[in-house]
Amino acid sequence: MKERFKMFKRGGGIYYARDTVTLGKQSLGTTDRVQAARLLAAKNQAVEQPSLNKGMAKVYLSAASPEFASRTWSDVMEKYVTSGAESSKARKERAFRSRPYVALHKLKLIDTSAEHLFAVLEHQKAGNSTHHYLRRLHNFALHLGWQPGPSSAGRSGWRRFG
């Protein structure tokens, strides 16, 4: 199979990947040829075997933080409820006990897809409060580093919800 991404170097010695289909270019963020070659191989492998991508991501994330793979939305909810002013704790607890959030409680963060979050918003009992607390909850998980988020440079990664 023909490789989709090709490597090249620009001035300053930084390596880039060129997409042979879209002709787009993306920095590999390194001047080390060996590291650039590994990153390029990973990009090509991801295109060749898309079903393997999520499994590989779980393996790498679990190696970085063993508890990353086991955290659930209940963990985020408990931590979020204890943050902030004392007067708002009861309101947060009540919101997370409501019916739209039932499906999220046991769901692992790493297994969450957009459909899970949309299901909360589209629940028949969901209203403005549901949207408000779901957005806050998701952003809190990103803030804690419990969910993958945008890189520090802001070039890639998942976007904030809401």
C-alpha positions in Angstrom: 0.0 0.0 0.0 1.2 3.5 -0.9 2.1 5.7 2.1 -0.3 8.6 2.6 2.2 10.9 4.4 5.7 11.8 3.2 8.3 13.5 5.3 10.3 16.7 4.4 12.4 19.3 6.2 12.0 23.0 6.0 14.3 25.8 6.9 15.2 25.7 10.6 15.5 22.0 10.4 12.0 21.1 11.5 10.4 18.1 9.9 6.9 18.2 8.3 4.4 15.6 7.0 2.8 16.1 3.6 -0.5 14.5 3.0 -0.3 13.0 -0.5 -4.1 13.0 -0.8 -5.0 16.5 0.4 -1.6 18.0 -0.2 -1.8 19.5 3.3 1.3 20.0 5.4 1.6 19.6 9.2 4.6 20.2 11.4 5.9 17.1 13.2 7.3 19.5 15.8 10.8 18.1 15.9 14.3 18.5 14.4 15.3 14.9 15.2 15.0 12.7 12.1 14.5 9.5 14.0 11.7 11.0 16.1 10.1 12.5 13.0 10.2 9.1 11.2 8.4 7.5 14.1 5.7 10.1 14.2 5.3 9.8 10.4 5.1 6.0 10.7 2.4 6.4 13.3 0.4 8.8 11.1 0.6 6.3 8.2 -0.3 3.4 10.4 -3.4 5.3 11.7 -4.6 5.7 8.2 -4.0 2.1 7.3 -5.7 0.6 10.4 -8.3 3.0 11.7 -10.0 0.4 13.9 -6.8 0.1 15.8 -6.4 3.8 16.6 -8.7 3.9 19.7 -7.1 0.8 21.2 -3.6 2.2 20.7 -4.6 5.5 22.3 -5.9 3.7 25.4 -2.7 1.7 25.7 -0.5 4.9 25.5 -2.8 6.9 27.9 -2.9 4.1 30.4 0.9 3.8 30.4 1.1 7.6 31.1 -1.5 7.4 34.0 -2.9 4.0 35.1 -6.0 5.6 36.7 -6.8 7.3 33.4 -8.4 4.2 31.9 -10.6 3.6 35.0 -12.1 7.0 35.7 -15.8 7.5 35.3 -18.0 10.5 35.0 -19.1 9.9 38.6 -15.5 10.6 39.6 -15.6 13.9 37.8 -19.1 14.7 39.3 -17.9 14.0 42.8 -14.8 16.2 42.4 -16.8 19.0 40.8 -19.5 19.0 43.5 -16.8 19.5 46.2 -15.3 22.4 44.3 -16.6 26.0 44.5 -18.8 27.7 47.1 -20.6 25.8 49.8 -24.0 27.3 48.7 -23.8 25.7 45.3 -22.9 22.1 46.3 -26.5 21.0 46.9 -27.5 22.5 43.5 -24.7 20.6 41.7 -25.6 17.3 43.5 -29.2 17.7 42.6 -28.4 18.4 38.9 -26.2 15.3 38.6 -28.8 13.1 40.2 -31.3 14.1 37.5 -32.4 11.7 34.8 -30.4 13.1 31.9 -27.1 12.2 33.7 -28.0 8.6 34.7 -26.3 7.1 31.6 -23.1 9.0 32.3 -22.4 7.9 35.9 -20.8 4.6 35.1 -19.4 5.5 31.7 -15.6 5.7 31.6 -14.1 9.0 30.5 -11.9 7.3 27.9 -14.9 5.5 26.3 -17.0 8.7 26.0 -18.0 9.8 22.5 -19.9 12.9 21.4 -23.1 10.7 21.1 -23.0 10.1 24.9 -22.9 13.8 25.6 -25.6 14.6 23.0 -27.8 11.9 24.6 -27.7 13.8 27.8 -28.7 17.1 26.1 -31.4 15.4 24.0 -33.0 13.6 27.0 -36.7 14.6 27.3 -36.1 16.0 30.8 -33.1 18.1 29.7 -33.2 21.9 29.9 -31.0 24.9 30.1 -29.6 23.7 33.5 -28.6 20.3 32.0 -26.7 22.0 29.2 -25.1 24.4 31.7 -23.9 21.6 34.1 -22.8 19.3 31.3 -20.6 22.0 29.7 -19.2 22.9 33.1 -18.6 19.2 33.9 -16.8 18.5 30.6 -14.6 21.6 31.0 -13.8 20.6 34.6 -12.6 17.1 33.4 -10.4 18.9 30.8 -9.1 21.3 33.4 -8.1 18.4 35.7 -6.4 16.6 32.8 -8.7 13.7 33.1 -9.7 13.9 29.5 -7.5 14.5 26.5 -7.7 18.1 25.4 -6.1 20.7 23.2 -2.3 20.6 23.3 -0.5 23.5 24.9 0.3 25.0 21.5 -3.4 24.7 20.5 -2.6 22.9 17.2 -4.4 19.6 17.8 -6.5 17.7 20.2 -10.1 17.7 21.3 -12.1 20.9 21.6 -14.0 22.0 24.6 -17.6 21.1 24.6 -20.2 24.0 24.6 
